[in-house]
Amino acid sequence: MTMQSDIIAAIRKIPGGKVATYGSVARGAGYPGAARQVVGVLRRSFELPWHRVLGAGGQIKLRGDSAVEQRLRLEAEGVIFRGRRVDMTRHEFKFPRKRAWARARRRP
């Protein structure tokens, strides 16, 4: 699998009513530190639950109408905001930890 397909698979795992940060999606896909690549994948891909991916601390990073649409979509899924940020203690999706030894044991 490619980095893009791993990131897409991670984004698709986020259930309704839950959110994840760009960084946690990157870690969940197996690419810690690749938050910018997550942004790039979201810009190029369609049919993804893009509104469930937020900036650090649960903040919407989009601007203008896109930010309003993202907030409305999240609120429709029951996500609660505290000011401009999502209540991450209630709504953060935790990706399962990938074990280093399991990845090392994989064969091409």
Secondary structure, 3 states (H helix, E strand, C coil): CCHHHHHHHHHHCCCCCCEEEHHHHHHHCCCCCCHHHHHHHHHHCCCCCHHHEECHHHECCCCHHHHHHHHHHHHHCCCCEECCEECHHHHECCCCCCCHHHHHHCCC
